[in-house]
Amino acid sequence: MSPHTLRAYLRDLADFEAYLRDNGLELEAVTHGMLRSYLGNLASRLAPSSRARKLASIKSLYRFLAREKVIAVNPAKDVKTPKLPRSLPKFLPVDEAFALVDSPGSHSAADLRDRAILEVLYGGGLRVSELCSLSVDDWDREGRVLRVFGKNSKERLCPVHRTAASALELYLERRHELLKEKNPRADPAALFLNYRGGRLRPRSVARHLTRYVRRCGLPRTVSPHALRHSFATHLLAGGADVRTIQELLGHASLSTTQRYTHVSWERLQEIYDKSHPRAT
């Protein structure tokens, strides 16, 4: 699992431990009903997805305890996961995506970096964690391909279109201005650097993105992941098949990619007008 997942599970188990302590309960004495009561207490303040993750953490713990013979009966085994609402991925219209990617205006090293980041997120469909973990050696300028390590350290190759590749090359020519080698936190191997010369973090990418969203005056909140959703949605609208998009996104399951098979109302109207014999 990724470090982010491990930290989240640890927080979930710490919360569960605090609940047991406050109610004078021992871990080994917890019953199925007690777990349902705990989840019920969370319902008033947490979304179903957050409750589902906390239950997944607890189930993992009790599976371990049962496997190690610490407990005879697993009380979490038959606790049902909260029903999760099915939501469509949030994506940008093409004109808004273009405006956002073009928004870093000056030719400073930091702006060239941000332009390259936006081009790669939208043009390559990377997760922000994948983007931040890139090293200089992961860029193949001849093949216009990035070597990316996704979830579970699964490696894949992400093609980059010419505009994004050009933005990346312009940034690399000025990257040395951000690299402060005397700083002990500097990371000479990192592709995208912060102003201290260290590796850029996902939170910083999100903060910079918010600044450019405001600069463009876009009427919506945009996360780095929304650019990944836009990448997939626009590829699908352009005629790419779902299997190809699955490979590009690095999805292990096709069902995850199939969320992008939604079609905008404008596209539905267009297809209807062209196809129905009475609509002509």
KEKE-3310 file (N, C-alpha, C; in steps of 0.2 Angstrom, whole numbers, plus 5000, padded with zeros to 4 digits):
npx = (5004:5002:5011:5002:4990:4994:4996:4983:4976:4982:4978:4964:4964:4969:4959:4949:4954:4954:4940:4937:4944:4938:4925:4928:4931:4939:4950:4950:4938:4928:4912:4901:4890:4895:4904:4895:4888:4899:4901:4889:4889:4898:4891:4885:4894:4903:4906:4899:4910:4921:4918:4917:4931:4936:4930:4936:4949:4948:4943:4954:4963:4956:4956:4970:4972:4964:4970:4982:4978:4975:4962:4947:4935:4931:4924:4922:4920:4907:4902:4893:4898:4896:4884:4889:4888:4886:4896:4900:4915:4923:4926:4934:4928:4934:4938:4940:4950:4961:4963:4967:4979:4986:4988:5000:5010:5022:5040:5048:5058:5050:5037:5038:5040:5028:5019:5024:5020:5006:5003:5008:5000:4987:4990:4995:4988:4992:4993:4993:5002:5011:5016:5024:5033:5042:5058:5072:5078:5067:5062:5060:5066:5068:5059:5047:5041:5036:5042:5033:5028:5015:5001:5005:5018:5018:5024:5023:5022:5020:5014:5018:5011:5017:5016:5016:5028:5037:5034:5040:5053:5057:5056:5065:5077:5078:5078:5089:5089:5081:5086:5095:5109:5117:5108:5103:5091:5089:5085:5093:5089:5076:5062:5053:5054:5054:5054:5065:5073:5070:5060:5045:5029:5013:5003:5008:5007:4993:4990:4996:4989:4976:4978:4980:4968:4960:4966:4962:4948:4939:4923:4923:4929:4945:4954:4970:4967:4956:4961:4967:4955:4949:4958:4955:4942:4941:4949:4941:4930:4936:4937:4945:4947:4941:4949:4962:4963:4962:4975:4983:4980:4983:4975:4970:4959:4946:4933:4935:4939:4928:4920:4921:4914:4903:4893:4892:4878:4877:4884:4876:4864:4869:4872:4859:4852:4859:4856:4842:4828:4818:4823:4830)
npy = (4994:5012:5025:5035:5028:5020:5029:5034:5023:5021:5032:5030:5018:5023:5032:5023:5016:5026:5028:5015:5016:5027:5021:5011:4999:4983:4978:4965:4961:4966:4966:4961:4970:4981:4986:4990:5000:5009:5013:5019:5030:5038:5042:5054:5064:5060:5057:5043:5037:5040:5033:5020:5018:5019:5007:4998:4998:4994:4981:4975:4975:4966:4955:4952:4949:4938:4929:4928:4921:4928:4932:4922:4923:4933:4949:4959:4953:4951:4964:4976:4986:5003:5010:5017:5032:5033:5043:5054:5057:5072:5085:5096:5107:5108:5120:5127:5119:5121:5135:5135:5128:5136:5147:5150:5164:5172:5171:5166:5154:5147:5149:5143:5130:5127:5128:5117:5107:5108:5105:5092:5085:5087:5082:5070:5063:5060:5055:5066:5062:5054:5062:5071:5062:5060:5058:5067:5058:5050:5055:5053:5061:5058:5049:5055:5051:5047:5039:5031:5028:5020:5016:5003:5003:5000:5000:5011:5017:5034:5042:5058:5072:5084:5097:5097:5091:5101:5111:5105:5103:5117:5121:5112:5118:5129:5124:5123:5135:5134:5124:5122:5118:5118:5118:5107:5100:5100:5091:5084:5075:5076:5079:5090:5104:5113:5130:5130:5120:5108:5092:5095:5095:5086:5094:5107:5108:5107:5119:5129:5126:5131:5144:5147:5144:5154:5165:5163:5164:5154:5146:5136:5124:5117:5102:5094:5081:5083:5087:5075:5067:5075:5073:5059:5060:5068:5061:5050:5056:5060:5049:5038:5021:5012:5003:5007:5019:5015:5008:5020:5027:5019:5010:4996:4989:4987:4992:5003:5012:5013:5022:5034:5033:5041:5053:5070:5081:5089:5082:5070:5076:5080:5068:5063:5072:5069:5056:5052:5049:5058:5070:5077)
npz = (5000:4998:5006:5010:5011:5022:5032:5033:5038:5050:5057:5057:5065:5077:5081:5083:5093:5103:5105:5110:5122:5129:5131:5140:5134:5129:5116:5112:5117:5109:5100:5087:5087:5094:5085:5075:5082:5084:5071:5068:5077:5070:5059:5059:5057:5047:5030:5019:5012:5020:5032:5027:5024:5037:5042:5034:5038:5052:5049:5043:5053:5063:5055:5055:5068:5070:5062:5068:5080:5091:5094:5095:5087:5074:5075:5066:5053:5047:5046:5037:5024:5023:5011:4996:4988:4970:4960:4947:4938:4941:4929:4917:4905:4888:4884:4896:4902:4893:4895:4908:4908:4900:4908:4917:4916:4915:4911:4921:4930:4939:4934:4922:4926:4932:4921:4914:4923:4923:4910:4909:4919:4913:4900:4901:4910:4924:4941:4955:4965:4958:4948:4957:4961:4951:4943:4936:4927:4923:4912:4895:4882:4869:4865:4870:4882:4898:4912:4924:4941:4948:4959:4971:4967:4953:4937:4923:4906:4901:4887:4880:4874:4860:4863:4877:4879:4874:4883:4895:4891:4890:4904:4909:4904:4913:4925:4934:4940:4951:4959:4973:4978:4990:5000:5012:5011:4997:4982:4970:4960:4958:4947:4947:4956:4972:4978:4987:4981:4984:4982:4974:4983:4983:4990:4988:4974:4972:4978:4970:4959:4962:4963:4949:4944:4950:4944:4931:4932:4933:4935:4946:4958:4956:4957:4957:4953:4945:4933:4928:4927:4917:4907:4904:4901:4889:4880:4878:4873:4861:4854:4858:4864:4878:4884:4880:4887:4900:4901:4899:4911:4921:4928:4937:4936:4924:4927:4934:4925:4917:4923:4916:4905:4904:4896:4890:4891:4880:4870:4870:4865:4852:4846:4846:4837:4825:4823:4825:4815:4814:4819:4810)
capx = (5000:5005:5012:4996:4985:4996:4995:4976:4974:4985:4974:4958:4964:4970:4952:4945:4957:4952:4933:4937:4946:4933:4920:4930:4931:4945:4950:4948:4931:4923:4907:4898:4885:4899:4906:4890:4887:4904:4900:4883:4892:4902:4887:4882:4899:4908:4903:4900:4916:4926:4916:4919:4938:4938:4928:4941:4955:4946:4942:4961:4966:4954:4959:4976:4971:4961:4975:4988:4975:4974:4955:4944:4930:4932:4918:4921:4919:4901:4899:4892:4901:4891:4883:4893:4885:4890:4897:4904:4921:4923:4931:4934:4926:4940:4941:4943:4956:4966:4964:4970:4985:4990:4988:5006:5011:5029:5045:5052:5059:5044:5031:5039:5039:5020:5016:5025:5016:4999:5003:5009:4994:4982:4992:4998:4984:4996:4990:4998:5008:5015:5020:5029:5038:5046:5064:5074:5079:5061:5059:5064:5064:5068:5052:5042:5038:5038:5041:5029:5027:5009:5000:5008:5024:5017:5027:5020:5025:5015:5016:5017:5011:5022:5015:5018:5035:5040:5034:5044:5060:5058:5057:5072:5083:5079:5077:5095:5088:5077:5090:5100:5113:5120:5103:5102:5084:5089:5085:5095:5086:5068:5061:5049:5057:5051:5059:5071:5077:5068:5055:5038:5024:5006:4999:5010:5004:4986:4990:4998:4984:4971:4980:4979:4961:4957:4968:4957:4941:4935:4918:4923:4935:4948:4960:4975:4964:4951:4965:4967:4948:4948:4962:4952:4935:4942:4951:4935:4926:4939:4937:4949:4943:4941:4955:4968:4963:4964:4982:4986:4978:4986:4970:4971:4952:4942:4927:4937:4940:4922:4916:4922:4910:4897:4893:4889:4871:4878:4886:4869:4860:4872:4871:4852:4850:4861:4854:4835:4825:4813:4827:4833)
capy = (5000:5018:5028:5039:5023:5017:5034:5035:5017:5022:5037:5027:5014:5027:5035:5017:5014:5031:5026:5009:5018:5031:5017:5006:4992:4980:4976:4958:4960:4970:4962:4964:4975:4986:4989:4994:5006:5014:5016:5023:5036:5041:5043:5061:5068:5058:5054:5036:5035:5040:5028:5014:5017:5017:5000:4994:4998:4989:4974:4973:4974:4960:4949:4950:4946:4931:4925:4927:4917:4933:4932:4916:4925:4940:4953:4963:4949:4952:4971:4978:4992:5008:5010:5023:5035:5033:5049:5054:5061:5080:5086:5103:5108:5108:5127:5129:5115:5125:5142:5134:5126:5142:5153:5153:5169:5175:5166:5164:5147:5144:5149:5137:5123:5126:5127:5110:5103:5108:5101:5085:5083:5086:5079:5063:5059:5057:5057:5071:5059:5051:5068:5073:5057:5059:5061:5069:5052:5047:5058:5051:5066:5056:5045:5059:5046:5048:5033:5033:5023:5021:5012:4997:5003:4998:5005:5011:5022:5038:5046:5065:5076:5088:5104:5096:5090:5107:5115:5101:5105:5124:5121:5109:5123:5134:5120:5124:5141:5132:5119:5125:5112:5119:5117:5100:5097:5100:5085:5085:5070:5077:5083:5096:5107:5119:5136:5128:5115:5101:5089:5098:5090:5086:5099:5113:5108:5109:5126:5133:5126:5135:5151:5148:5144:5160:5169:5162:5166:5148:5145:5129:5122:5112:5099:5091:5075:5085:5087:5068:5066:5079:5069:5053:5061:5071:5056:5046:5060:5061:5042:5033:5016:5012:4999:5011:5024:5011:5008:5026:5029:5014:5007:4989:4986:4991:4995:5010:5017:5014:5028:5039:5032:5046:5057:5076:5082:5092:5076:5066:5080:5080:5061:5062:5076:5066:5049:5051:5051:5064:5075:5080)
capz = (5000:4997:5012:5011:5014:5028:5037:5034:5042:5057:5060:5058:5071:5083:5082:5086:5100:5108:5106:5115:5129:5132:5133:5144:5131:5127:5109:5111:5119:5105:5097:5080:5089:5096:5079:5072:5086:5083:5064:5069:5080:5065:5053:5059:5055:5042:5024:5019:5010:5026:5036:5024:5025:5044:5043:5031:5043:5057:5047:5042:5060:5065:5051:5057:5075:5070:5059:5073:5085:5097:5095:5092:5083:5071:5075:5060:5047:5044:5047:5030:5022:5021:5004:4994:4982:4964:4957:4940:4939:4939:4924:4915:4898:4885:4883:4902:4902:4889:4898:4914:4906:4897:4913:4919:4911:4914:4909:4926:4931:4943:4930:4917:4930:4933:4915:4913:4928:4921:4903:4910:4922:4908:4894:4903:4915:4930:4948:4957:4968:4952:4946:4962:4962:4945:4943:4929:4923:4921:4906:4889:4877:4862:4864:4873:4886:4905:4916:4930:4946:4951:4965:4972:4963:4947:4932:4916:4902:4899:4882:4882:4867:4858:4867:4884:4879:4873:4890:4899:4889:4892:4911:4911:4903:4918:4931:4938:4944:4957:4962:4978:4980:4996:5004:5014:5008:4990:4979:4963:4956:4957:4941:4949:4962:4975:4978:4991:4978:4986:4978:4975:4986:4981:4993:4984:4967:4973:4980:4964:4954:4965:4961:4942:4943:4951:4938:4925:4934:4932:4940:4949:4961:4952:4960:4952:4950:4940:4927:4926:4925:4911:4902:4902:4898:4883:4876:4877:4868:4855:4850:4861:4867:4886:4886:4879:4892:4906:4901:4900:4917:4925:4932:4937:4934:4919:4930:4937:4919:4914:4925:4911:4899:4904:4890:4892:4888:4873:4866:4869:4860:4846:4843:4845:4832:4819:4822:4825:4808:4815:4822:4804)
cpx = (5004:5006:5006:4991:4987:4995:4987:4973:4976:4980:4967:4958:4966:4963:4948:4948:4954:4944:4933:4939:4941:4927:4922:4930:4938:4945:4948:4941:4925:4918:4905:4894:4889:4902:4901:4888:4892:4903:4894:4885:4895:4897:4885:4888:4904:4904:4904:4906:4921:4924:4918:4927:4940:4936:4934:4947:4954:4946:4949:4964:4963:4955:4965:4976:4969:4966:4981:4985:4975:4966:4952:4939:4931:4925:4917:4919:4913:4898:4899:4895:4896:4890:4885:4889:4889:4890:4901:4910:4920:4928:4930:4932:4933:4943:4943:4949:4962:4968:4968:4978:4990:4991:4995:5009:5018:5034:5050:5053:5053:5038:5032:5038:5031:5017:5018:5021:5009:4998:5004:5003:4988:4984:4994:4993:4987:4992:4996:5004:5013:5019:5025:5034:5043:5053:5066:5075:5073:5059:5064:5062:5064:5061:5046:5038:5041:5037:5038:5028:5021:5008:5003:5015:5024:5020:5023:5023:5019:5018:5014:5017:5016:5022:5018:5025:5039:5040:5039:5051:5062:5059:5064:5078:5084:5079:5083:5094:5085:5081:5096:5104:5116:5114:5102:5096:5084:5088:5086:5092:5079:5067:5058:5051:5053:5056:5065:5075:5075:5062:5048:5033:5017:5002:5002:5007:4997:4986:4991:4992:4978:4972:4979:4972:4958:4959:4964:4950:4937:4929:4917:4929:4938:4954:4964:4972:4959:4955:4966:4960:4947:4952:4958:4945:4936:4945:4946:4931:4929:4940:4941:4945:4945:4947:4961:4968:4964:4971:4985:4985:4982:4981:4971:4964:4949:4936:4929:4937:4933:4918:4916:4918:4903:4898:4889:4882:4872:4880:4880:4865:4862:4871:4863:4850:4853:4858:4846:4832:4821:4817:4830:4828)
cpy = (5006:5021:5032:5034:5021:5023:5035:5029:5018:5027:5034:5022:5018:5030:5029:5015:5019:5030:5020:5012:5022:5027:5011:4999:4990:4978:4969:4956:4963:4965:4965:4970:4981:4990:4993:5000:5011:5017:5021:5030:5041:5044:5051:5066:5066:5055:5047:5034:5035:5034:5021:5013:5015:5010:4996:4993:4993:4982:4971:4971:4967:4954:4947:4947:4939:4927:4923:4923:4922:4933:4925:4918:4932:4944:4957:4960:4951:4959:4973:4985:4997:5009:5017:5025:5035:5040:5049:5058:5068:5081:5093:5102:5109:5115:5129:5125:5119:5131:5141:5132:5131:5147:5155:5158:5171:5169:5165:5156:5143:5144:5143:5130:5122:5125:5119:5105:5102:5104:5094:5082:5082:5082:5072:5059:5057:5059:5062:5068:5056:5057:5070:5068:5056:5062:5063:5063:5048:5050:5056:5056:5064:5053:5049:5054:5048:5041:5034:5027:5024:5018:5006:4997:5000:5003:5005:5017:5027:5043:5054:5069:5081:5095:5103:5095:5096:5111:5112:5103:5112:5125:5118:5114:5128:5131:5122:5130:5139:5127:5123:5120:5112:5118:5109:5097:5097:5092:5085:5080:5072:5081:5090:5098:5113:5125:5135:5123:5108:5098:5093:5093:5091:5092:5106:5113:5110:5117:5131:5132:5130:5142:5152:5148:5150:5165:5169:5163:5160:5147:5139:5128:5116:5109:5096:5084:5076:5085:5080:5066:5069:5075:5063:5055:5064:5066:5052:5050:5061:5054:5037:5028:5015:5008:5003:5016:5021:5010:5014:5029:5025:5011:4999:4986:4991:4994:5002:5015:5018:5019:5034:5039:5036:5050:5064:5077:5085:5086:5072:5070:5080:5073:5060:5066:5073:5059:5048:5053:5057:5070:5079:5085)
cpz = (5000:5005:5014:5014:5021:5034:5039:5039:5049:5060:5062:5065:5077:5085:5086:5093:5105:5110:5111:5122:5132:5134:5137:5141:5129:5119:5108:5113:5114:5101:5090:5082:5091:5090:5075:5075:5085:5076:5064:5072:5075:5059:5053:5057:5050:5036:5023:5017:5015:5031:5033:5024:5032:5045:5040:5035:5049:5055:5045:5048:5063:5061:5053:5064:5075:5067:5064:5080:5091:5099:5092:5087:5080:5071:5069:5053:5043:5044:5039:5029:5020:5013:5001:4988:4976:4961:4951:4942:4937:4934:4921:4907:4894:4885:4890:4904:4899:4892:4904:4912:4903:4902:4916:4914:4910:4912:4915:4927:4934:4939:4924:4920:4931:4927:4913:4917:4925:4914:4905:4914:4917:4902:4895:4907:4921:4936:4950:4961:4963:4949:4950:4963:4956:4946:4936:4924:4920:4914:4900:4883:4870:4860:4866:4877:4893:4908:4923:4935:4949:4957:4965:4968:4956:4942:4926:4913:4900:4893:4883:4875:4866:4862:4874:4884:4878:4880:4895:4898:4891:4900:4913:4909:4909:4925:4936:4943:4951:4962:4967:4981:4987:5002:5006:5012:5001:4987:4971:4958:4954:4951:4943:4956:4965:4975:4982:4987:4980:4981:4980:4978:4983:4983:4989:4977:4967:4974:4974:4959:4956:4963:4953:4940:4945:4946:4932:4926:4932:4937:4944:4953:4957:4956:4955:4949:4945:4933:4924:4924:4918:4905:4899:4898:4890:4878:4874:4871:4861:4851:4853:4865:4875:4888:4885:4885:4899:4906:4902:4908:4923:4930:4931:4935:4929:4922:4932:4931:4916:4917:4920:4905:4899:4898:4892:4888:4881:4868:4865:4864:4853:4842:4842:4838:4825:4818:4822:4818:4809:4817:4816:4801)
residu = (MET:SER:PRO:HIS:THR:LEU:ARG:ALA:TYR:LEU:ARG:ASP:LEU:ALA:ASP:PHE:GLU:ALA:TYR:LEU:ARG:ASP:ASN:GLY:LEU:GLU:LEU:GLU:ALA:VAL:THR:HIS:GLY:MET:LEU:ARG:SER:TYR:LEU:GLY:ASN:LEU:ALA:SER:ARG:LEU:ALA:PRO:SER:SER:ARG:ALA:ARG:LYS:LEU:ALA:SER:ILE:LYS:SER:LEU:TYR:ARG:PHE:LEU:ALA:ARG:GLU:LYS:VAL:ILE:ALA:VAL:ASN:PRO:ALA:LYS:ASP:VAL:LYS:THR:PRO:LYS:LEU:PRO:ARG:SER:LEU:PRO:LYS:PHE:LEU:PRO:VAL:ASP:GLU:ALA:PHE:ALA:LEU:VAL:ASP:SER:PRO:GLY:SER:HIS:SER:ALA:ALA:ASP:LEU:ARG:ASP:ARG:ALA:ILE:LEU:GLU:VAL:LEU:TYR:GLY:GLY:GLY:LEU:ARG:VAL:SER:GLU:LEU:CYS:SER:LEU:SER:VAL:ASP:ASP:TRP:ASP:ARG:GLU:GLY:ARG:VAL:LEU:ARG:VAL:PHE:GLY:LYS:ASN:SER:LYS:GLU:ARG:LEU:CYS:PRO:VAL:HIS:ARG:THR:ALA:ALA:SER:ALA:LEU:GLU:LEU:TYR:LEU:GLU:ARG:ARG:HIS:GLU:LEU:LEU:LYS:GLU:LYS:ASN:PRO:ARG:ALA:ASP:PRO:ALA:ALA:LEU:PHE:LEU:ASN:TYR:ARG:GLY:GLY:ARG:LEU:ARG:PRO:ARG:SER:VAL:ALA:ARG:HIS:LEU:THR:ARG:TYR:VAL:ARG:ARG:CYS:GLY:LEU:PRO:ARG:THR:VAL:SER:PRO:HIS:ALA:LEU:ARG:HIS:SER:PHE:ALA:THR:HIS:LEU:LEU:ALA:GLY:GLY:ALA:ASP:VAL:ARG:THR:ILE:GLN:GLU:LEU:LEU:GLY:HIS:ALA:SER:LEU:SER:THR:THR:GLN:ARG:TYR:THR:HIS:VAL:SER:TRP:GLU:ARG:LEU:GLN:GLU:ILE:TYR:ASP:LYS:SER:HIS:PRO:ARG:ALA:THR)
# end
